[in-house]
């Protein structure tokens, strides 16, 4: 008997209790993360262990993932770089530079609105949009 991974089920379970934002901010990731950490009082750190590697066109592409856990809460923040050397983690959103995933005990709708407004207030940010899980074709690329 051959075992097969059900990517749809895996994606469905991963995206339970998540909130996803797309961000257009044409900055290098270290500059953008520094701005987020300084202005919004986060402490994002790169986590090379969860870096996402995709193999396309006989090449490997590496997408950085930064993470932050809210102290004393079951709330995790992940910041994905959407572009690497001409390839995209989510090709259906080529105009977005970063993907901000919140997972766990989600904040209230009001807290979400405040976070979006705070991100929009950063100097380099040109756009912040909430991404609906149903519209994401390559969800499995975000699974950590």
Number of C-alpha atoms within 10 A of each C-alpha: 3 3 5 6 7 8 12 11 10 13 17 12 11 16 20 11 12 17 19 19 18 21 25 19 20 15 13 10 19 12 12 18 19 15 17 17 14 11 13 14 9 17 16 18 16 18 13 12 9 14 16 18 13 15 9 9 7 6 7 11 18 19 20 20 25 21 19 17 17 11 8 6 9 11 17 17 21 22 24 23 24 24 21 14 8 7 16 21 26 20 14 12 17 14 17 23 23 25 25 21 19 23 20 16 12 15 15 9 9 9 11 16 12 12 14 17 12 13 20 18 13 15 10 15 16 14 15 19 14 14 17 10 16 7 9 13 12 14 19 17 15 17 14 11
